[in-house]
Amino acid sequence: MPKPDIHPTWYPDAKVICNGEVVMTTGSTQPEINVDVWSGNHPFFTGTQKILDTEGRVDRFMRKYGMGSVNNTTSETKDAKDETSKES
């Protein structure tokens, strides 16, 4: 049995609000929860996810682990270097 007068008030139908509209209800210790992002407008869940390339970090990662089109251009230049060294 929980001790009396030490637990917060439980709101079983707390409203989750995003951009001024109620997007869902859930249980919480607050009657209203204001959020900026939820699964209905998050880019990962809506399919509009974009990779932000800050200071070339994505390119550096792609080159390091040999993934994607960055590796293709790197291998093409490597092949071209090998061919020129064979001709010499």
N, C-alpha and C positions, 0 to 999 in steps of 0.2 A: 504494500500500500504506500503511495507517495506521501511524503510529509506535507502537511498543510501549509499554505502561505509561502512556499519557497519557489514554486514553479511559475513560469510566465503563463499568461493567458493564451490558450490555444484557439486559433481561428480555423475551423475545418474548411471553410470556403473563402480563403483569402484570395483576393483578385490580383493577378499579375497584369500590370499595365505597361504597354509599350507604345510610345508616340500618342498618348492620350486615349487609346482604346484598349479594352479588356481583351487579352489574348487567351487567357486560360484561368482556371481556378485551381488552387492547391491548398494543402494544409500548411499553416505557418504560425509563428508567434507574432506576426504583424498582420493587420487587416488588409493592407494594400502593399504590393511590392512593385516599385517602378524600375523597369529595366530598359537598357538601350538596345540590346540585341537578344533575340530569342531564336529558336529553331525555324520560325516562320520567315525571318528576314536575314538570317545569317548566310553568307555566301556559300559556305560548305554545304548546307542543306538545300539551298535553292538552285545549286548547279552553276552559279556564276562566279565561282572561286577563281581568283587571279593570283599569280605568284608575283609578289613585289620584289624586284631585284634591286637591293640596296648595295651599292658599291661593288657590283659584279659578283656577289656571293653565290648566286645561283649558278652562274657560268663556271665559277671556280669549283663548285661542288660537282657539276656535271663533268668537267674535265678530270677531276680527281678520281671519280668513280666510273668513268667511261660510259656515261649514259647520254642518250638523246642525240640531237643533231650537232651539238657542240663537238662531240667525239668524232662524228663523221668528217667534219671539216679538219679536225686535228689529224685524223688518220690519212686524209687525202694529202695534206701538206707533208706528212711523214713519208708517204709513198713517193711523192714527187722528189723529196730529198734523196731517198734511196735510189731512185732511177738516175738522178744526176751523179750520184757517187759511183754507180756502176759504170756509167759512160766514161768517167775519168780514168 
